[in-house]
Amino acid sequence: MGTLDFLRNIARLKKIARGGNGALDTSRLEQDFLMFSQYTGKRELVVKRPSLFRLDGDDSEHFKDAILSLGSNDDSIPRACDISGAYLANPELDNIVIVSPNQLNADHIFESRSHLNVILKKIYGDGARLLRDFTVHEAVLGEAQYMSGELNLGEISLFPERFKKGPYQVEIKLDTPSKTISDIKGFFDFLDQVEESPKKAILDPAQIERAKKGIGLRERLGSLSRYDYPELQSFKVNTNHCVIKNKDSTYYFLHNAKENRNAVVYFGVNPFEESKVPYGLEVINGEDPKDALVKLVEFGVFDPSEALLEQRITALQEMYDSASRAKRKKATDDKSDYNTLLTKLNRVKDYFAKVINPELRRAYTERQEPEIMEFIVHPASDSPTIHELLPRVSWNHTIRDYHDTNYFIESFHAATEEGRKEIVHQVAANIMFSHHQSQDTNLWLYLNHRELCEQEGISFKVASNGK
């Protein structure tokens, strides 16, 4: 960050801290929206029903073996799984993937797993032959690792000095629960060694062990001649965005390819509380909405949009008009936070109408308060990770909590019956725009608490995924 940008940032933070220049009170603004929601018709949660692969016969048994190999104590057999091997009882599955050719046309159960798409595309494309051969007798699975050069990003707090600027890498090595792919690869290598140097191969203890495994494979799988040599067992691809999760925290690693900049947005524990921040990595606290969105716009993952701004203004005016008609008087007074919001958004709209230069528009957007900025920007790419990130840095705490699905589920389970009703009412009241809808949380509510929601007047709009 240059000196001028640094000074601008200090000035912006001072203005927010002093509450000057008609600063918005987000608590009062949320109350305005809560009041509007009482008069804007049906409250609705959108659910995209995922298309899943049904597990029957051998597929079912193979999948069960794969789950048990991961250390699960649950020996029940899922009835279906998604494109990455996740299933309803375990929709996240960490970074484990269980894959077969039949799953290719399935969706994700939880969209938060979409960050795996980049490596799944590689597996289902380049690894089609591998999956064809080895899923006949067993499931094929592996764990995705996110890397920066030689550094596993899950260990960045331990070895920050190993971080490398640039895109990240997703790596995965596939095998079956009984390591059949590795064993066949080793056995075929042994056969090549026998052909090149028979005496040396026969006397080598390691090669003898491979031969024994080959005999065992023959007894278990039948003829090995139908198997091609597994040239590709490991897969690797570059990505500009990835997600690392552990028990306490979630980390979004971002790369701006145009400017070769790297950043990490953390929710939970700062990974560098007890270690040095890596050179070339910007660290953003995602739980500080006053700061996070501003930094992410400056970083380049979110862009201002005149068309989006106009849509937001129209939607806000329609909500206000509906509430005013229902109350038969002005829904809010002229000094309300809603009116302050609308005035500021119209000021930005007027500026955009006069200035078409995208860099000037971005600079102007960066000078706005985060509460205003959220109504102006949209993801700069079609990356699922960036789309997931936008509502998580919202000024609206209800939207933030609702999009943290694990936190939402824990809070819901801990709440009383009345508390649960209040939670779903708060969510429905604060969903103003389509990007506020959380597919993962909505699906969980639909599958587990549909009756409670509908009793409270909150309906579900259900569609097939992608429709």
C-alpha positions in Angstrom: 0.0 0.0 0.0 1.4 3.4 -1.0 1.7 6.4 1.3 -1.3 8.2 -0.3 -3.5 5.0 0.1 -2.3 4.7 3.7 -3.3 8.2 4.5 -6.7 7.8 2.8 -7.3 4.7 4.9 -6.4 6.5 8.1 -8.8 9.4 7.2 -11.6 7.0 6.4 -11.2 5.1 9.7 -11.2 8.4 11.6 -14.4 9.5 9.9 -16.1 6.2 10.8 -14.8 6.3 14.4 -16.1 9.9 14.9 -19.5 9.0 13.3 -19.2 12.1 11.2 -20.5 12.9 7.8 -23.9 11.3 8.4 -22.5 8.0 9.4 -25.0 5.1 9.4 -26.0 3.3 12.5 -26.1 -0.3 11.3 -28.2 -1.5 14.2 -30.9 1.1 13.5 -30.6 0.3 9.8 -31.2 -3.4 10.5 -34.3 -2.4 12.5 -35.6 -0.4 9.5 -35.2 -3.5 7.3 -36.9 -5.7 9.9 -39.9 -3.3 9.9 -40.0 -3.3 6.1 -40.1 -7.0 6.0 -43.4 -7.1 7.8 -45.0 -5.4 4.9 -43.2 -6.8 1.8 -45.3 -9.9 1.3 -44.2 -13.5 1.5 -40.9 -14.3 3.2 -39.1 -17.0 1.3 -35.9 -19.1 1.5 -34.6 -20.4 -1.8 -33.4 -24.0 -1.9 -31.7 -25.6 -4.9 -32.3 -29.3 -4.7 -29.0 -30.9 -5.6 -28.9 -33.8 -8.1 -27.1 -36.7 -6.4 -25.8 -40.1 -7.5 -27.8 -42.9 -6.0 -25.7 -45.6 -4.3 -26.9 -49.1 -5.1 -25.4 -52.6 -5.1 -21.6 -52.7 -5.3 -21.3 -49.0 -5.4 -23.0 -48.8 -2.0 -20.6 -51.3 -0.4 -17.5 -49.7 -2.0 -18.6 -46.3 -0.6 -19.1 -47.8 2.8 -15.6 -49.2 2.8 -14.2 -45.8 1.8 -16.0 -44.1 4.7 -14.7 -46.6 7.2 -11.2 -46.3 5.8 -11.4 -42.6 6.8 -11.9 -43.5 10.4 -15.7 -43.1 10.6 -17.5 -45.1 13.3 -20.7 -44.9 11.4 -21.2 -48.2 9.4 -24.6 -47.1 7.9 -24.6 -46.8 4.2 -25.5 -43.5 2.6 -28.2 -43.7 -0.1 -26.6 -41.1 -2.3 -23.6 -38.9 -2.7 -22.6 -35.8 -4.6 -19.9 -35.1 -7.3 -17.2 -35.0 -4.7 -18.3 -37.9 -2.5 -20.0 -35.8 0.2 -23.3 -37.2 1.5 -26.2 -35.8 3.6 -24.9 -37.1 6.9 -21.5 -35.5 6.2 -22.0 -32.8 3.6 -18.5 -31.2 4.1 -16.1 -34.2 4.4 -13.2 -31.7 4.9 -11.0 -31.8 1.8 -11.6 -35.6 1.1 -13.0 -36.5 -2.3 -14.5 -39.9 -3.2 -15.0 -40.1 -6.9 -16.3 -42.4 -9.6 -17.4 -41.8 -13.3 -21.0 -42.1 -12.3 -20.8 -39.1 -10.0 -19.8 -36.7 -12.8 -23.2 -35.3 -13.4 -24.1 -34.9 -9.7 -24.1 -31.5 -7.9 -22.5 -30.4 -4.7 -24.7 -30.9 -1.6 -23.1 -27.9 0.1 -21.9 -25.1 -2.2 -19.1 -24.4 0.2 -17.4 -27.5 -1.4 -17.3 -25.7 -4.8 -13.7 -24.6 -4.1 -12.9 -28.2 -5.0 -14.2 -27.7 -8.6 -10.8 -26.9 -10.0 -9.3 -30.2 -9.0 -12.5 -32.2 -9.6 -12.4 -31.0 -13.2 -8.8 -32.2 -13.5 -9.7 -35.6 -12.0 -12.8 -36.3 -14.1 -11.0 -35.2 -17.2 -7.4 -36.4 -17.1 -8.2 -39.2 -14.6 -11.2 -40.7 -16.5 -9.3 -43.9 -17.4 -8.0 -44.3 -13.9 -11.5 -44.1 -12.5 -12.9 -46.4 -15.1 -10.4 -49.1 -14.2 -10.3 -49.0 -10.5 -13.9 -48.1 -9.4 -15.1 -51.5 -10.6 -13.8 -53.2 -7.4 -13.3 -50.4 -4.9 -14.0 -46.7 -4.3 -11.3 -44.2 -5.3 -10.5 -41.4 -2.9 -7.9 -38.8 -1.8 -7.4 -35.7 0.2 -6.9 -32.3 -1.6 -3.9 -30.4 -0.3 -3.6 -26.6 -1.0 0.0 -25.5 -1.5 2.1 -22.4 -2.0 5.3 -23.8 -3.6 6.4 -26.5 -1.1 4.3 -25.1 1.7 1.1 -26.8 2.7 -1.2 -23.8 3.4 -2.6 -25.6 6.4 0.8 -25.2 8.1 1.4 -21.6 7.1 1.5 -20.4 10.8 4.3 -22.9 11.4 6.4 -22.1 8.4 5.5 -18.6 7.2 8.9 -18.1 5.6 8.1 -20.8 3.0 5.2 -18.9 1.5 5.6 -18.0 -2.2 3.9 -15.1 -4.0 1.7 -16.1 -6.9 -1.1 -18.6 -7.6 -1.8 -21.5 -5.3 -1.7 -25.2 -6.2 -4.2 -27.9 -5.4 -2.7 -31.4 -5.3 -4.3 -34.7 -4.7 -3.2 -38.4 -4.8 -5.9 -40.9 -5.5 -6.0 -44.5 -4.3 -8.4 -47.1 -3.1 -8.9 -48.0 0.6 -6.6 -51.0 0.2 -4.0 -49.0 -1.9 -4.8 -51.1 -5.1 -3.6 -48.3 -7.4 -0.3 -47.9 -5.8 0.2 -51.7 -5.6 -0.7 -52.3 -9.3 1.7 -49.4 -10.3 4.4 -51.0 -8.2 3.7 -54.5 -9.7 3.8 -53.2 -13.3 7.1 -51.4 -12.5 8.4 -54.7 -11.1 7.5 -56.5 -14.4 9.4 -53.8 -16.3 12.4 -54.4 -14.1 12.2 -58.2 -14.6 12.2 -57.6 -18.4 15.2 -55.3 -18.2 17.2 -57.1 -15.6 15.7 -60.5 -14.5 18.4 -61.6 -12.1 18.6 -58.2 -10.3 14.8 -58.0 -9.9 14.5 -61.5 -8.5 17.3 -60.8 -5.9 16.0 -57.4 -4.8 13.9 -57.8 -1.5 11.8 -54.8 -2.4 11.0 -56.2 -5.8 10.2 -59.5 -4.3 7.7 -57.8 -2.0 6.1 -56.2 -5.1 5.8 -59.6 -6.7 4.0 -60.9 -3.7 1.6 -58.0 -3.8 1.0 -58.7 -7.5 0.0 -62.3 -6.7 -2.4 -61.0 -4.1 -3.9 -58.6 -6.6 -4.4 -61.4 -9.1 -6.3 -63.4 -6.5 -8.4 -60.5 -5.5 -9.1 -58.7 -8.8 -8.8 -61.5 -11.4 -6.9 -60.9 -14.6 -4.6 -57.8 -14.3 -4.2 -57.5 -18.1 -7.4 -55.5 -18.4 -5.8 -52.7 -16.3 -3.8 -50.0 -17.9 -0.6 -48.7 -16.2 -1.9 -45.8 -13.9 0.2 -43.1 -15.5 -1.8 -40.5 -13.6 -2.4 -41.2 -9.9 -1.6 -37.7 -8.6 -3.2 -34.5 -9.9 -2.1 -30.9 -9.6 -3.6 -27.6 -10.8 -3.1 -23.9 -10.1 -5.8 -21.7 -8.6 -6.3 -18.1 -7.6 -8.6 -18.9 -4.7 -8.8 -21.6 -2.1 -10.3 -22.3 1.3 -8.7 -23.9 4.3 -10.8 -25.0 7.3 -10.0 -26.3 10.7 -12.0 -26.8 13.9 -11.9 -23.1 14.9 -11.3 -21.1 11.8 -11.8 -20.6 8.0 -9.1 -19.1 5.8 -9.8 -17.7 2.3 -6.5 -17.5 0.3 -6.7 -15.1 -2.6 -4.5 -14.2 -5.5 -4.8 -11.2 -7.8 -3.2 -12.5 -11.0 -3.2 -9.1 -12.7 -1.1 -7.4 -10.0 0.5 -10.6 -8.5 -0.8 -9.9 -5.0 -1.7 -12.4 -2.4 -4.1 -12.1 0.6 -5.7 -14.3 3.2 -9.1 -13.5 4.8 -9.5 -15.2 8.2 -12.6 -15.9 10.2 -11.7 -17.1 13.7 -8.0 -17.3 14.8 -5.4 -15.0 13.2 -2.9 -17.6 11.8 0.0 -15.2 12.5 -0.8 -14.2 16.2 2.4 -16.0 17.3 4.4 -15.9 14.1 5.7 -13.5 11.4 3.4 -12.6 8.6 4.8 -14.0 5.3 6.4 -11.5 2.9 4.0 -10.6 0.1 0.8 -11.8 1.9 -1.8 -9.3 3.0 -3.8 -10.4 6.1 -7.5 -9.4 6.4 -9.7 -9.9 9.4 -13.0 -11.1 7.9 -14.8 -10.6 11.2 -14.2 -6.8 11.0 -16.7 -5.7 8.4 -15.7 -2.1 8.8 -12.3 -2.9 7.3 -12.6 -6.2 5.4 -14.9 -5.2 2.5 -12.8 -2.0 1.9 -9.6 -4.0 1.7 -11.2 -6.7 -0.6 -12.4 -4.0 -3.0 -9.0 -2.4 -3.0 -7.5 -5.9 -3.6 -9.6 -6.4 -6.7 -11.9 -9.3 -5.9 -15.0 -7.1 -5.9 -15.9 -4.5 -8.5 -18.3 -1.6 -8.5 -21.3 -1.9 -10.8 -23.6 0.9 -11.9 -26.3 -1.5 -13.0 -26.2 -3.3 -9.7 -26.4 0.0 -7.8 -29.5 1.0 -9.7 -31.1 -2.4 -9.0 -30.4 -2.0 -5.3 -31.8 1.6 -5.1 -35.0 0.4 -6.9 -35.4 -2.5 -4.5 -34.9 -0.3 -1.5 -37.5 2.2 -2.7 -40.0 -0.6 -3.4 -39.6 -2.0 0.1 -40.1 1.5 1.5 -43.1 2.2 -0.7 -44.8 -1.2 0.3 -44.3 -0.4 4.0 -45.6 3.1 3.6 -48.7 1.9 1.8 -49.4 -0.7 4.4 -48.9 1.7 7.3 -50.8 4.5 5.4 -48.0 6.9 6.4 -44.3 7.3 5.8 -42.5 4.2 6.8 -39.7 6.1 8.3 -39.0 9.8 9.2 -36.8 11.9 7.0 -33.8 11.6 9.3 -33.9 7.8 9.5 -30.8 5.7 8.7 -32.8 4.3 5.7 -33.1 7.8 4.2 -29.4 8.5 4.9 -28.5 5.3 3.1 -30.7 6.1 0.1 -29.3 9.6 -0.1 -25.7 8.3 -0.2 -26.5 5.6 -2.7 -28.1 8.2 -5.0 -25.0 10.4 -4.6 -22.8 7.5 -5.9 -25.3 6.8 -8.7 -25.0 10.5 -9.8 -21.2 10.2 -9.8 -21.3 7.0 -11.9 -23.5 8.7 -14.4 -20.9 11.5 -14.9 -17.8 9.4 -14.7 -17.4 6.2 -16.8 -13.7 5.6 -16.2 -13.6 2.2 -14.2 -10.5 3.2 -12.2 -12.0 6.5 -11.1 -15.2 4.7 -10.2 -13.3 2.1 -8.1 -11.3 4.9 -6.3 -14.6 6.7 -5.5 -16.2 3.4 -4.3 -13.2 2.8 -2.0 -13.8 6.1 -0.3 -17.3 5.1 0.7 -18.3 3.6 4.1 -18.5 -0.2 4.0 -22.3 -0.1 4.6 -22.6 1.9 1.3 -20.0 -0.1 -0.5 -21.9 -3.4 0.0 -24.8 -2.0 -2.1 -22.4 -1.1 -5.0 -20.0 -4.1 -5.5 -20.2 -7.6 -6.9 -17.7 -10.4 -7.4 -15.1 -9.6 -10.0 -15.0 -13.3 -11.2 -17.3 -16.3 -11.3 -15.2 -18.0 -8.6 -17.5 -19.8 -6.1 -15.1 -18.8 -3.4 -15.5 -15.1 -4.1 -19.3 -15.4 -4.3 -19.2 -17.2 -0.9 -17.0 -14.5 0.6 -19.1 -11.4 -0.2 -22.0 -12.0 2.3 -19.5 -13.2 4.9 -18.1 -9.7 5.2 -21.5 -8.0 5.2 -22.1 -5.1 7.7 -25.3 -7.0 8.6 -24.4 -9.4 11.4 -27.5 -11.6 10.8 -26.4 -12.2 7.2 -22.8 -12.9 8.3 -23.9 -15.5 10.9 -26.4 -17.1 8.5 -23.7 -17.6 5.8 -21.4 -19.3 8.3 -23.4 -22.5 8.1 -21.5 -24.5 10.8 -21.9 -21.6 13.3 -25.5 -21.2 12.3 -26.2 -24.9 12.9 -24.4 -24.9 16.3 -26.4 -21.7 17.4 -29.6 -23.2 16.2 -29.0 -26.5 18.1 -28.2 -24.5 21.3 -31.3 -22.3 21.1 -34.6 -22.9 22.8 -37.7 -23.5 20.7 -38.6 -19.8 21.0 -35.0 -18.9 20.2 -35.1 -21.0 17.0 -38.2 -19.2 15.9 -36.5 -15.8 16.5 -33.4 -17.0 14.5 -35.4 -17.9 11.4 -37.5 -14.7 11.6 -34.3 -12.6 11.8 -32.9 -14.4 8.7 -36.0 -14.0 6.6 -36.3 -10.4 7.6 -32.8 -9.5 6.6 -32.6 -11.2 3.2 -33.1 -8.3 0.8 -31.2 -9.5 -2.3 -30.5 -12.8 -4.0 -26.9 -13.0 -3.0 -28.1 -12.8 0.7 -29.6 -16.3 0.3 -27.4 -19.1 1.7 -28.0 -22.3 -0.2 -26.2 -24.4 2.4 -28.1 -23.0 5.4 -31.4 -23.0 3.5 -30.9 -26.7 2.5 -30.1 -27.6 6.1 -33.2 -25.9 7.4 -35.3 -27.4 4.6 -34.2 -31.0 5.4 -34.3 -30.6 9.2 -36.6 -27.8 10.2 -39.0 -27.2 7.4 -42.1 -27.6 9.5 -40.9 -25.0 12.1 -40.1 -22.5 9.4 -43.4 -23.0 7.6 -45.3 -22.7 10.9 -43.6 -19.3 11.3 -44.8 -18.1 7.9 -41.4 -18.7 6.2 -41.8 -20.7 3.0 -39.3 -22.5 0.8 -38.9 -22.0 -3.0 -37.4 -25.3 -4.2 -35.8 -25.7 -7.6 -33.3 -28.1 -9.2 -29.7 -27.0 -8.9 -28.9 -24.4 -11.6 -32.5 -23.4 -12.2 
